[in-house]
Amino acid sequence: MSVLKLYEYPDEVLRQKCDKITAVDDELRHFLDDMLETMYVDKGCGLAAPQVGCTKRMIVVDPNPSDEDLSARRPMYLINPEIIWHSEETVFFNEGCLSLPDQRADVERFEKVRVRYIDYNGIEREILADDLLAIILQHEIDHLDGILYIDHLSRLKRTRLLHKLEKYREDCKRNK
Ligand code: NI
């Protein structure tokens, strides 16, 4: 497995609407494995294909991406994931994104979602997700339509966050 290059805001690839996948083959599985490896290395709990420069509808998630206890990991691969039902209730969750390093903000999401997807072996499945998994799935599926979590914020909050991101990047450069 190899670690893929991560694309960050404001890269255009993050704004593309991704294409449906028509065949699950070894090449695709290999790419999914690389995505998962990249997610763990960068300490994320979800990663969508456009974040590694690929505009196809696939995501990897793990609500418990533990480094200490590898047996606690629960990786999931979702191809062509689609929200087919959501609860009326919503919750706020403090989200981050590997494409906007070091930033977080409260985002309103549905409390529960039912997602239909194709798994690693090409089999169609459904999952009813709640808690953290429901949040991650909504965040990652958004990526496949070119939507970032900052798009759910008020203009003021988004502008503030992007200023902080700019400052963070300047600090990183300075400390190199
Ligand atoms: Ni993200």
Backbone and ligand atoms as CSV (ligand in chain L), in Angstrom:
chain,resi,resn,atom,element,x,y,z
A,1,MET,N,N,0.844,-1.198,0.000
A,1,MET,CA,C,0.000,0.000,0.000
A,1,MET,C,C,0.878,1.247,0.000
A,2,SER,N,N,0.370,2.287,-0.571
A,2,SER,CA,C,1.138,3.526,-0.562
A,2,SER,C,C,0.269,4.696,-0.127
A,3,VAL,N,N,0.959,5.729,0.351
A,3,VAL,CA,C,0.262,6.918,0.817
A,3,VAL,C,C,0.126,7.884,-0.359
A,4,LEU,N,N,-1.090,8.353,-0.572
A,4,LEU,CA,C,-1.380,9.210,-1.724
A,4,LEU,C,C,-1.233,10.681,-1.361
A,5,LYS,N,N,-1.021,11.492,-2.388
A,5,LYS,CA,C,-0.925,12.942,-2.176
A,5,LYS,C,C,-2.311,13.486,-1.821
A,6,LEU,N,N,-2.328,14.331,-0.798
A,6,LEU,CA,C,-3.581,14.908,-0.323
A,6,LEU,C,C,-3.799,16.277,-0.971
A,7,TYR,N,N,-4.972,16.486,-1.520
A,7,TYR,CA,C,-5.297,17.773,-2.139
A,7,TYR,C,C,-6.045,18.635,-1.131
A,8,GLU,N,N,-5.599,19.869,-1.019
A,8,GLU,CA,C,-6.166,20.753,-0.007
A,8,GLU,C,C,-6.930,21.913,-0.635
A,9,TYR,N,N,-7.832,22.467,0.170
A,9,TYR,CA,C,-8.528,23.695,-0.205
A,9,TYR,C,C,-7.496,24.740,-0.602
A,10,PRO,N,N,-7.651,25.509,-1.671
A,10,PRO,CA,C,-8.825,25.594,-2.551
A,10,PRO,C,C,-8.664,24.824,-3.867
A,11,ASP,N,N,-8.011,23.672,-3.862
A,11,ASP,CA,C,-7.795,22.941,-5.105
A,11,ASP,C,C,-9.136,22.636,-5.802
A,12,GLU,N,N,-9.136,22.841,-7.090
A,12,GLU,CA,C,-10.361,22.688,-7.896
A,12,GLU,C,C,-10.926,21.254,-7.859
A,13,VAL,N,N,-10.028,20.269,-7.661
A,13,VAL,CA,C,-10.499,18.884,-7.680
A,13,VAL,C,C,-11.526,18.632,-6.572
A,14,LEU,N,N,-11.441,19.444,-5.516
A,14,LEU,CA,C,-12.369,19.290,-4.383
A,14,LEU,C,C,-13.768,19.823,-4.719
A,15,ARG,N,N,-13.890,20.508,-5.851
A,15,ARG,CA,C,-15.175,21.104,-6.232
A,15,ARG,C,C,-15.868,20.361,-7.370
A,16,GLN,N,N,-15.270,19.239,-7.801
A,16,GLN,CA,C,-15.846,18.474,-8.908
A,16,GLN,C,C,-16.980,17.572,-8.412
A,17,LYS,N,N,-17.961,17.386,-9.274
A,17,LYS,CA,C,-18.967,16.352,-8.993
A,17,LYS,C,C,-18.393,15.039,-9.515
A,18,CYS,N,N,-18.279,14.050,-8.642
A,18,CYS,CA,C,-17.589,12.811,-9.005
A,18,CYS,C,C,-18.483,11.878,-9.814
A,19,ASP,N,N,-17.826,11.012,-10.588
A,19,ASP,CA,C,-18.537,10.072,-11.461
A,19,ASP,C,C,-18.841,8.764,-10.746
A,20,LYS,N,N,-19.959,8.177,-11.124
A,20,LYS,CA,C,-20.327,6.863,-10.595
A,20,LYS,C,C,-19.337,5.813,-11.058
A,21,ILE,N,N,-19.104,4.826,-10.228
A,21,ILE,CA,C,-18.193,3.738,-10.569
A,21,ILE,C,C,-19.013,2.605,-11.170
A,22,THR,N,N,-18.526,2.065,-12.282
A,22,THR,CA,C,-19.309,1.053,-12.989
A,22,THR,C,C,-18.789,-0.363,-12.754
A,23,ALA,N,N,-17.518,-0.489,-12.367
A,23,ALA,CA,C,-16.976,-1.832,-12.139
A,23,ALA,C,C,-16.036,-1.831,-10.947
A,24,VAL,N,N,-16.209,-2.827,-10.075
A,24,VAL,CA,C,-15.317,-2.971,-8.924
A,24,VAL,C,C,-14.289,-4.048,-9.273
A,25,ASP,N,N,-13.085,-3.610,-9.593
A,25,ASP,CA,C,-12.038,-4.565,-9.972
A,25,ASP,C,C,-10.819,-4.397,-9.063
A,26,ASP,N,N,-9.782,-5.173,-9.344
A,26,ASP,CA,C,-8.598,-5.153,-8.484
A,26,ASP,C,C,-7.912,-3.787,-8.477
A,27,GLU,N,N,-7.952,-3.123,-9.610
A,27,GLU,CA,C,-7.326,-1.806,-9.695
A,27,GLU,C,C,-8.026,-0.827,-8.743
A,28,LEU,N,N,-9.365,-0.896,-8.739
A,28,LEU,CA,C,-10.142,-0.029,-7.853
A,28,LEU,C,C,-9.870,-0.382,-6.382
A,29,ARG,N,N,-9.855,-1.675,-6.089
A,29,ARG,CA,C,-9.594,-2.122,-4.710
A,29,ARG,C,C,-8.214,-1.661,-4.240
A,30,HIS,N,N,-7.247,-1.732,-5.137
A,30,HIS,CA,C,-5.897,-1.282,-4.816
A,30,HIS,C,C,-5.911,0.199,-4.438
A,31,PHE,N,N,-6.667,0.978,-5.208
A,31,PHE,CA,C,-6.761,2.410,-4.938
A,31,PHE,C,C,-7.461,2.656,-3.601
A,32,LEU,N,N,-8.515,1.875,-3.327
A,32,LEU,CA,C,-9.228,2.008,-2.046
A,32,LEU,C,C,-8.298,1.694,-0.867
A,33,ASP,N,N,-7.450,0.680,-1.043
A,33,ASP,CA,C,-6.489,0.345,0.013
A,33,ASP,C,C,-5.516,1.507,0.251
A,34,ASP,N,N,-5.074,2.121,-0.837
A,34,ASP,CA,C,-4.179,3.279,-0.711
A,34,ASP,C,C,-4.893,4.446,-0.030
A,35,MET,N,N,-6.172,4.619,-0.350
A,35,MET,CA,C,-6.946,5.685,0.306
A,35,MET,C,C,-7.023,5.444,1.813
A,36,LEU,N,N,-7.264,4.184,2.186
A,36,LEU,CA,C,-7.382,3.860,3.609
A,36,LEU,C,C,-6.052,4.120,4.329
A,37,GLU,N,N,-4.969,3.669,3.700
A,37,GLU,CA,C,-3.635,3.885,4.259
A,37,GLU,C,C,-3.372,5.384,4.450
A,38,THR,N,N,-3.734,6.166,3.445
A,38,THR,CA,C,-3.548,7.625,3.492
A,38,THR,C,C,-4.362,8.224,4.640
A,39,MET,N,N,-5.589,7.738,4.799
A,39,MET,CA,C,-6.459,8.238,5.867
A,39,MET,C,C,-5.850,7.967,7.242
A,40,TYR,N,N,-5.345,6.741,7.449
A,40,TYR,CA,C,-4.751,6.399,8.746
A,40,TYR,C,C,-3.480,7.203,9.010
A,41,VAL,N,N,-2.646,7.335,7.982
A,41,VAL,CA,C,-1.385,8.073,8.160
A,41,VAL,C,C,-1.673,9.531,8.525
A,42,ASP,N,N,-2.694,10.107,7.899
A,42,ASP,CA,C,-3.016,11.511,8.154
A,42,ASP,C,C,-3.972,11.684,9.331
A,43,LYS,N,N,-4.289,10.590,10.014
A,43,LYS,CA,C,-5.111,10.592,11.223
A,43,LYS,C,C,-6.509,11.158,10.985
A,44,GLY,N,N,-7.101,10.734,9.879
A,44,GLY,CA,C,-8.476,11.126,9.614
A,44,GLY,C,C,-9.401,9.971,9.945
A,45,CYS,N,N,-10.704,10.235,10.041
A,45,CYS,CA,C,-11.653,9.143,10.235
A,45,CYS,C,C,-12.526,8.963,8.997
A,46,GLY,N,N,-12.178,9.669,7.925
A,46,GLY,CA,C,-12.859,9.496,6.653
A,46,GLY,C,C,-12.055,10.163,5.558
A,47,LEU,N,N,-12.161,9.623,4.362
A,47,LEU,CA,C,-11.465,10.227,3.228
A,47,LEU,C,C,-12.262,9.942,1.956
A,48,ALA,N,N,-12.434,10.970,1.133
A,48,ALA,CA,C,-13.171,10.822,-0.118
A,48,ALA,C,C,-12.194,10.921,-1.290
A,49,ALA,N,N,-12.508,10.218,-2.384
A,49,ALA,CA,C,-11.589,10.123,-3.518
A,49,ALA,C,C,-11.062,11.481,-4.017
A,50,PRO,N,N,-11.916,12.521,-4.148
A,50,PRO,CA,C,-11.371,13.786,-4.654
A,50,PRO,C,C,-10.268,14.377,-3.778
A,51,GLN,N,N,-10.238,14.001,-2.499
A,51,GLN,CA,C,-9.182,14.506,-1.614
A,51,GLN,C,C,-7.813,13.940,-1.977
A,52,VAL,N,N,-7.809,12.846,-2.756
A,52,VAL,CA,C,-6.545,12.324,-3.269
A,52,VAL,C,C,-6.525,12.427,-4.802
A,53,GLY,N,N,-7.301,13.383,-5.321
A,53,GLY,CA,C,-7.208,13.743,-6.730
A,53,GLY,C,C,-7.981,12.870,-7.699
A,54,CYS,N,N,-8.885,12.028,-7.189
A,54,CYS,CA,C,-9.625,11.116,-8.062
A,54,CYS,C,C,-11.111,11.453,-8.014
A,55,THR,N,N,-11.707,11.763,-9.152
A,55,THR,CA,C,-13.106,12.199,-9.134
A,55,THR,C,C,-14.063,11.039,-9.420
A,56,LYS,N,N,-13.951,10.006,-8.582
A,56,LYS,CA,C,-14.887,8.881,-8.639
A,56,LYS,C,C,-15.596,8.768,-7.296
A,57,ARG,N,N,-16.831,8.214,-7.340
A,57,ARG,CA,C,-17.644,8.189,-6.129
A,57,ARG,C,C,-17.244,7.038,-5.208
A,58,MET,N,N,-16.253,7.286,-4.385
A,58,MET,CA,C,-15.869,6.294,-3.372
A,58,MET,C,C,-15.251,6.985,-2.168
A,59,ILE,N,N,-15.519,6.371,-1.008
A,59,ILE,CA,C,-15.012,6.918,0.248
A,59,ILE,C,C,-14.522,5.775,1.136
A,60,VAL,N,N,-13.634,6.095,2.055
A,60,VAL,CA,C,-13.263,5.155,3.107
A,60,VAL,C,C,-13.516,5.844,4.440
A,61,VAL,N,N,-13.977,5.085,5.416
A,61,VAL,CA,C,-14.253,5.663,6.732
A,61,VAL,C,C,-13.832,4.684,7.830
A,62,ASP,N,N,-13.525,5.241,8.975
A,62,ASP,CA,C,-13.313,4.444,10.183
A,62,ASP,C,C,-13.541,5.355,11.375
A,63,PRO,N,N,-14.674,5.157,12.080
A,63,PRO,CA,C,-14.965,6.022,13.224
A,63,PRO,C,C,-13.973,5.853,14.369
A,64,ASN,N,N,-13.163,4.798,14.311
A,64,ASN,CA,C,-12.190,4.569,15.388
A,64,ASN,C,C,-10.801,4.268,14.800
A,65,PRO,N,N,-10.179,5.297,14.202
A,65,PRO,CA,C,-8.904,5.063,13.504
A,65,PRO,C,C,-7.721,4.985,14.462
A,66,SER,N,N,-7.819,4.082,15.443
A,66,SER,CA,C,-6.833,4.012,16.525
A,66,SER,C,C,-5.446,3.607,16.023
A,67,ASP,N,N,-4.431,4.292,16.554
A,67,ASP,CA,C,-3.042,3.947,16.238
A,67,ASP,C,C,-2.497,2.911,17.207
A,68,GLU,N,N,-2.988,2.981,18.462
A,68,GLU,CA,C,-2.435,2.107,19.505
A,68,GLU,C,C,-2.961,0.686,19.367
A,69,ASP,N,N,-4.254,0.592,19.098
A,69,ASP,CA,C,-4.859,-0.727,19.061
A,69,ASP,C,C,-5.421,-0.980,17.656
A,70,LEU,N,N,-4.608,-1.606,16.819
A,70,LEU,CA,C,-5.001,-1.799,15.419
A,70,LEU,C,C,-6.225,-2.706,15.286
A,71,SER,N,N,-6.439,-3.577,16.296
A,71,SER,CA,C,-7.581,-4.492,16.216
A,71,SER,C,C,-8.900,-3.759,16.458
A,72,ALA,N,N,-8.801,-2.526,16.989
A,72,ALA,CA,C,-10.016,-1.738,17.247
A,72,ALA,C,C,-10.486,-1.012,15.984
A,73,ARG,N,N,-9.659,-1.024,14.967
A,73,ARG,CA,C,-10.022,-0.325,13.733
A,73,ARG,C,C,-11.205,-0.992,13.047
A,74,ARG,N,N,-12.077,-0.168,12.475
A,74,ARG,CA,C,-13.260,-0.677,11.777
A,74,ARG,C,C,-13.357,-0.021,10.404
A,75,PRO,N,N,-12.434,-0.361,9.499
A,75,PRO,CA,C,-12.457,0.301,8.193
A,75,PRO,C,C,-13.658,-0.106,7.352
A,76,MET,N,N,-14.193,0.854,6.627
A,76,MET,CA,C,-15.295,0.587,5.690
A,76,MET,C,C,-14.964,1.220,4.353
A,77,TYR,N,N,-15.262,0.505,3.292
A,77,TYR,CA,C,-15.098,1.043,1.940
A,77,TYR,C,C,-16.500,1.208,1.362
A,78,LEU,N,N,-16.817,2.376,0.860
A,78,LEU,CA,C,-18.144,2.597,0.278
A,78,LEU,C,C,-18.007,3.153,-1.141
A,79,ILE,N,N,-18.539,2.388,-2.089
A,79,ILE,CA,C,-18.505,2.769,-3.504
A,79,ILE,C,C,-19.909,3.231,-3.896
A,80,ASN,N,N,-19.994,4.334,-4.618
A,80,ASN,CA,C,-21.281,4.938,-5.003
A,80,ASN,C,C,-22.225,5.093,-3.806
A,81,PRO,N,N,-21.749,5.609,-2.683
A,81,PRO,CA,C,-22.636,5.730,-1.507
A,81,PRO,C,C,-23.716,6.781,-1.753
A,82,GLU,N,N,-24.887,6.506,-1.212
A,82,GLU,CA,C,-26.042,7.355,-1.469
A,82,GLU,C,C,-26.900,7.372,-0.210
A,83,ILE,N,N,-27.282,8.545,0.236
A,83,ILE,CA,C,-28.175,8.637,1.402
A,83,ILE,C,C,-29.596,8.407,0.917
A,84,ILE,N,N,-30.218,7.310,1.369
A,84,ILE,CA,C,-31.572,6.996,0.886
A,84,ILE,C,C,-32.635,7.326,1.931
A,85,TRP,N,N,-32.200,7.664,3.137
A,85,TRP,CA,C,-33.139,8.089,4.177
A,85,TRP,C,C,-32.355,8.867,5.226
A,86,HIS,N,N,-33.011,9.861,5.825
A,86,HIS,CA,C,-32.379,10.524,6.983
A,86,HIS,C,C,-33.432,10.860,8.013
A,87,SER,N,N,-33.008,10.959,9.254
A,87,SER,CA,C,-33.913,11.313,10.349
A,87,SER,C,C,-34.328,12.774,10.210
A,88,GLU,N,N,-35.411,13.138,10.862
A,88,GLU,CA,C,-35.789,14.548,10.934
A,88,GLU,C,C,-34.855,15.295,11.879
A,89,GLU,N,N,-34.433,14.589,12.930
A,89,GLU,CA,C,-33.611,15.219,13.958
A,89,GLU,C,C,-32.222,15.538,13.410
A,90,THR,N,N,-31.716,16.656,13.841
A,90,THR,CA,C,-30.358,17.019,13.458
A,90,THR,C,C,-29.505,17.203,14.714
A,91,VAL,N,N,-28.208,17.154,14.517
A,91,VAL,CA,C,-27.259,17.373,15.619
A,91,VAL,C,C,-26.132,18.264,15.104
A,92,PHE,N,N,-25.477,18.937,16.050
A,92,PHE,CA,C,-24.290,19.703,15.680
A,92,PHE,C,C,-23.060,18.911,16.081
A,93,PHE,N,N,-22.092,18.900,15.196
A,93,PHE,CA,C,-20.849,18.189,15.504
A,93,PHE,C,C,-19.673,19.049,15.051
A,94,ASN,N,N,-18.629,19.042,15.867
A,94,ASN,CA,C,-17.440,19.827,15.570
A,94,ASN,C,C,-16.563,19.073,14.571
A,95,GLU,N,N,-16.625,19.474,13.306
A,95,GLU,CA,C,-15.978,18.726,12.227
A,95,GLU,C,C,-14.654,19.339,11.797
A,96,GLY,N,N,-13.815,18.454,11.278
A,96,GLY,CA,C,-12.587,18.886,10.634
A,96,GLY,C,C,-12.494,18.163,9.308
A,97,CYS,N,N,-11.459,18.489,8.538
A,97,CYS,CA,C,-11.303,17.863,7.225
A,97,CYS,C,C,-9.820,17.894,6.854
A,98,LEU,N,N,-9.309,16.772,6.350
A,98,LEU,CA,C,-7.887,16.709,5.998
A,98,LEU,C,C,-7.527,17.711,4.905
A,99,SER,N,N,-8.522,18.173,4.156
A,99,SER,CA,C,-8.254,19.145,3.089
A,99,SER,C,C,-8.252,20.588,3.593
A,100,LEU,N,N,-8.585,20.767,4.888
A,100,LEU,CA,C,-8.500,22.095,5.523
A,100,LEU,C,C,-7.776,21.906,6.854
A,101,PRO,N,N,-6.455,21.670,6.793
A,101,PRO,CA,C,-5.715,21.234,7.975
A,101,PRO,C,C,-5.825,22.189,9.166
A,102,ASP,N,N,-5.925,21.560,10.343
A,102,ASP,CA,C,-5.888,22.276,11.630
A,102,ASP,C,C,-7.123,23.137,11.907
A,103,GLN,N,N,-8.187,22.996,11.125
A,103,GLN,CA,C,-9.382,23.809,11.342
A,103,GLN,C,C,-10.539,22.916,11.783
A,104,ARG,N,N,-11.451,23.500,12.571
A,104,ARG,CA,C,-12.666,22.789,12.957
A,104,ARG,C,C,-13.818,23.782,13.054
A,105,ALA,N,N,-15.045,23.275,12.882
A,105,ALA,CA,C,-16.227,24.120,13.067
A,105,ALA,C,C,-17.446,23.242,13.316
A,106,ASP,N,N,-18.436,23.799,14.012
A,106,ASP,CA,C,-19.680,23.071,14.274
A,106,ASP,C,C,-20.548,23.075,13.027
A,107,VAL,N,N,-20.976,21.880,12.636
A,107,VAL,CA,C,-21.808,21.732,11.445
A,107,VAL,C,C,-23.078,20.971,11.829
A,108,GLU,N,N,-24.218,21.396,11.279
A,108,GLU,CA,C,-25.470,20.706,11.550
A,108,GLU,C,C,-25.642,19.551,10.555
A,109,ARG,N,N,-25.923,18.358,11.099
A,109,ARG,CA,C,-26.100,17.160,10.265
A,109,ARG,C,C,-27.327,16.395,10.736
A,110,PHE,N,N,-27.830,15.506,9.887
A,110,PHE,CA,C,-28.895,14.614,10.333
A,110,PHE,C,C,-28.323,13.654,11.373
A,111,GLU,N,N,-29.178,13.347,12.367
A,111,GLU,CA,C,-28.705,12.472,13.437
A,111,GLU,C,C,-28.481,11.050,12.931
A,112,LYS,N,N,-29.378,10.595,12.052
A,112,LYS,CA,C,-29.248,9.233,11.513
A,112,LYS,C,C,-29.410,9.272,10.000
A,113,VAL,N,N,-28.685,8.405,9.331
A,113,VAL,CA,C,-28.852,8.272,7.878
A,113,VAL,C,C,-28.807,6.802,7.488
A,114,ARG,N,N,-29.553,6.489,6.444
A,114,ARG,CA,C,-29.440,5.160,5.845
A,114,ARG,C,C,-28.735,5.329,4.509
A,115,VAL,N,N,-27.662,4.579,4.335
A,115,VAL,CA,C,-26.827,4.748,3.145
A,115,VAL,C,C,-26.793,3.438,2.359
A,116,ARG,N,N,-27.004,3.554,1.048
A,116,ARG,CA,C,-26.857,2.399,0.164
A,116,ARG,C,C,-25.525,2.556,-0.554
A,117,TYR,N,N,-24.794,1.462,-0.708
A,117,TYR,CA,C,-23.466,1.541,-1.327
A,117,TYR,C,C,-23.065,0.176,-1.866
A,118,ILE,N,N,-21.980,0.161,-2.597
A,118,ILE,CA,C,-21.382,-1.090,-3.063
A,118,ILE,C,C,-20.137,-1.321,-2.216
A,119,ASP,N,N,-19.941,-2.518,-1.748
A,119,ASP,CA,C,-18.798,-2.760,-0.871
A,119,ASP,C,C,-17.546,-3.171,-1.664
A,120,TYR,N,N,-16.491,-3.471,-0.924
A,120,TYR,CA,C,-15.174,-3.808,-1.477
A,120,TYR,C,C,-15.240,-4.983,-2.463
A,121,ASN,N,N,-16.213,-5.868,-2.246
A,121,ASN,CA,C,-16.339,-7.050,-3.101
A,121,ASN,C,C,-17.368,-6.876,-4.210
A,122,GLY,N,N,-17.885,-5.657,-4.336
A,122,GLY,CA,C,-18.834,-5.390,-5.415
A,122,GLY,C,C,-20.268,-5.738,-5.070
A,123,ILE,N,N,-20.543,-5.952,-3.778
A,123,ILE,CA,C,-21.884,-6.341,-3.344
A,123,ILE,C,C,-22.649,-5.118,-2.837
A,124,GLU,N,N,-23.921,-4.988,-3.257
A,124,GLU,CA,C,-24.730,-3.852,-2.802
A,124,GLU,C,C,-25.173,-4.056,-1.360
A,125,ARG,N,N,-25.001,-3.021,-0.558
A,125,ARG,CA,C,-25.344,-3.099,0.860
A,125,ARG,C,C,-26.040,-1.824,1.316
A,126,GLU,N,N,-26.654,-1.928,2.516
A,126,GLU,CA,C,-27.231,-0.746,3.152
A,126,GLU,C,C,-26.772,-0.720,4.590
A,127,ILE,N,N,-26.601,0.491,5.116
A,127,ILE,CA,C,-26.254,0.609,6.526
A,127,ILE,C,C,-27.079,1.737,7.134
A,128,LEU,N,N,-27.603,1.477,8.340
A,128,LEU,CA,C,-28.278,2.529,9.095
A,128,LEU,C,C,-27.243,3.054,10.082
A,129,ALA,N,N,-26.852,4.302,9.918
A,129,ALA,CA,C,-25.772,4.842,10.737
A,129,ALA,C,C,-26.288,5.916,11.676
A,130,ASP,N,N,-25.734,5.931,12.884
A,130,ASP,CA,C,-25.998,7.037,13.802
A,130,ASP,C,C,-24.674,7.475,14.423
A,131,ASP,N,N,-24.763,8.347,15.429
A,131,ASP,CA,C,-23.565,8.849,16.107
A,131,ASP,C,C,-22.513,9.353,15.121
A,132,LEU,N,N,-21.270,9.080,15.470
A,132,LEU,CA,C,-20.149,9.608,14.688
A,132,LEU,C,C,-20.167,9.099,13.242
A,133,LEU,N,N,-20.526,7.839,13.064
A,133,LEU,CA,C,-20.519,7.272,11.707
A,133,LEU,C,C,-21.480,8.025,10.782
A,134,ALA,N,N,-22.648,8.418,11.322
A,134,ALA,CA,C,-23.615,9.163,10.505
A,134,ALA,C,C,-23.030,10.508,10.061
A,135,ILE,N,N,-22.307,11.146,10.972
A,135,ILE,CA,C,-21.685,12.443,10.654
A,135,ILE,C,C,-20.620,12.263,9.569
A,136,ILE,N,N,-19.758,11.272,9.776
A,136,ILE,CA,C,-18.660,11.051,8.820
A,136,ILE,C,C,-19.219,10.749,7.433
A,137,LEU,N,N,-20.227,9.894,7.383
A,137,LEU,CA,C,-20.790,9.527,6.080
A,137,LEU,C,C,-21.342,10.753,5.353
A,138,GLN,N,N,-22.047,11.620,6.076
A,138,GLN,CA,C,-22.597,12.816,5.430
A,138,GLN,C,C,-21.483,13.739,4.951
A,139,HIS,N,N,-20.446,13.875,5.756
A,139,HIS,CA,C,-19.304,14.724,5.385
A,139,HIS,C,C,-18.617,14.174,4.125
A,140,GLU,N,N,-18.365,12.867,4.105
A,140,GLU,CA,C,-17.621,12.274,2.981
A,140,GLU,C,C,-18.461,12.218,1.711
A,141,ILE,N,N,-19.754,11.925,1.843
A,141,ILE,CA,C,-20.609,11.880,0.651
A,141,ILE,C,C,-20.733,13.287,0.051
A,142,ASP,N,N,-20.761,14.307,0.897
A,142,ASP,CA,C,-20.727,15.696,0.414
A,142,ASP,C,C,-19.533,15.920,-0.517
A,143,HIS,N,N,-18.358,15.390,-0.109
A,143,HIS,CA,C,-17.143,15.571,-0.915
A,143,HIS,C,C,-17.355,15.097,-2.356
A,144,LEU,N,N,-18.141,14.038,-2.531
A,144,LEU,CA,C,-18.336,13.460,-3.867
A,144,LEU,C,C,-19.156,14.374,-4.771
A,145,ASP,N,N,-19.822,15.362,-4.150
A,145,ASP,CA,C,-20.559,16.355,-4.925
A,145,ASP,C,C,-19.873,17.716,-4.887
A,146,GLY,N,N,-18.599,17.714,-4.499
A,146,GLY,CA,C,-17.837,18.957,-4.487
A,146,GLY,C,C,-18.188,19.889,-3.338
A,147,ILE,N,N,-18.815,19.313,-2.288
A,147,ILE,CA,C,-19.243,20.144,-1.146
A,147,ILE,C,C,-18.294,19.931,0.031
A,148,LEU,N,N,-17.849,21.022,0.620
A,148,LEU,CA,C,-16.987,20.960,1.800
A,148,LEU,C,C,-17.785,21.393,3.024
A,149,TYR,N,N,-17.323,20.981,4.216
A,149,TYR,CA,C,-18.129,21.313,5.404
A,149,TYR,C,C,-18.243,22.816,5.618
A,150,ILE,N,N,-17.270,23.566,5.122
A,150,ILE,CA,C,-17.347,25.026,5.294
A,150,ILE,C,C,-18.517,25.621,4.513
A,151,ASP,N,N,-19.013,24.887,3.518
A,151,ASP,CA,C,-20.167,25.376,2.754
A,151,ASP,C,C,-21.436,25.387,3.606
A,152,HIS,N,N,-21.431,24.645,4.710
A,152,HIS,CA,C,-22.596,24.606,5.596
A,152,HIS,C,C,-22.550,25.713,6.650
A,153,LEU,N,N,-21.469,26.487,6.675
A,153,LEU,CA,C,-21.334,27.540,7.686
A,153,LEU,C,C,-21.883,28.864,7.152
A,154,SER,N,N,-22.152,29.783,8.068
A,154,SER,CA,C,-22.528,31.137,7.656
A,154,SER,C,C,-21.317,31.775,6.975
A,155,ARG,N,N,-21.570,32.793,6.166
A,155,ARG,CA,C,-20.467,33.417,5.441
A,155,ARG,C,C,-19.409,33.959,6.408
A,156,LEU,N,N,-19.887,34.532,7.497
A,156,LEU,CA,C,-18.957,35.114,8.474
A,156,LEU,C,C,-18.049,34.040,9.060
A,157,LYS,N,N,-18.655,32.918,9.472
A,157,LYS,CA,C,-17.859,31.843,10.086
A,157,LYS,C,C,-16.890,31.233,9.078
A,158,ARG,N,N,-17.363,31.117,7.833
A,158,ARG,CA,C,-16.502,30.538,6.794
A,158,ARG,C,C,-15.294,31.446,6.527
A,159,THR,N,N,-15.560,32.739,6.416
A,159,THR,CA,C,-14.479,33.698,6.164
A,159,THR,C,C,-13.456,33.654,7.294
A,160,ARG,N,N,-13.960,33.585,8.517
A,160,ARG,CA,C,-13.067,33.526,9.675
A,160,ARG,C,C,-12.194,32.281,9.637
A,161,LEU,N,N,-12.837,31.155,9.335
A,161,LEU,CA,C,-12.108,29.882,9.283
A,161,LEU,C,C,-11.032,29.918,8.193
A,162,LEU,N,N,-11.369,30.489,7.047
A,162,LEU,CA,C,-10.402,30.515,5.944
A,162,LEU,C,C,-9.229,31.445,6.253
A,163,HIS,N,N,-9.498,32.502,7.014
A,163,HIS,CA,C,-8.402,33.373,7.473
A,163,HIS,C,C,-7.460,32.601,8.393
A,164,LYS,N,N,-8.083,31.829,9.299
A,164,LYS,CA,C,-7.275,31.032,10.234
A,164,LYS,C,C,-6.441,29.992,9.481
A,165,LEU,N,N,-7.031,29.415,8.450
A,165,LEU,CA,C,-6.310,28.431,7.637
A,165,LEU,C,C,-5.098,29.076,6.961
A,166,GLU,N,N,-5.307,30.273,6.433
A,166,GLU,CA,C,-4.218,31.010,5.788
A,166,GLU,C,C,-3.088,31.272,6.780
A,167,LYS,N,N,-3.486,31.687,7.978
A,167,LYS,CA,C,-2.505,32.000,9.012
A,167,LYS,C,C,-1.737,30.732,9.412
A,168,TYR,N,N,-2.476,29.629,9.541
A,168,TYR,CA,C,-1.856,28.348,9.900
A,168,TYR,C,C,-0.809,27.957,8.858
A,169,ARG,N,N,-1.141,28.147,7.588
A,169,ARG,CA,C,-0.200,27.771,6.522
A,169,ARG,C,C,1.033,28.663,6.534
A,170,GLU,N,N,0.827,29.949,6.821
A,170,GLU,CA,C,1.976,30.858,6.916
A,170,GLU,C,C,2.889,30.440,8.057
A,171,ASP,N,N,2.266,30.082,9.195
A,171,ASP,CA,C,3.060,29.640,10.360
A,171,ASP,C,C,3.850,28.384,10.014
A,172,CYS,N,N,3.222,27.459,9.299
A,172,CYS,CA,C,3.904,26.211,8.920
A,172,CYS,C,C,5.125,26.512,8.062
A,173,LYS,N,N,4.940,27.420,7.116
A,173,LYS,CA,C,6.044,27.791,6.205
A,173,LYS,C,C,7.195,28.387,7.006
A,174,ARG,N,N,6.826,29.286,7.932
A,174,ARG,CA,C,7.824,29.989,8.727
A,174,ARG,C,C,8.629,29.011,9.596
A,175,ASN,N,N,7.949,27.972,10.087
A,175,ASN,CA,C,8.617,27.036,11.008
A,175,ASN,C,C,9.379,25.933,10.299
A,176,LYS,N,N,9.404,25.963,8.990
A,176,LYS,CA,C,10.098,24.910,8.232
A,176,LYS,C,C,11.607,25.085,8.299
L,1,NI,NI,NI,-13.368,16.196,4.487
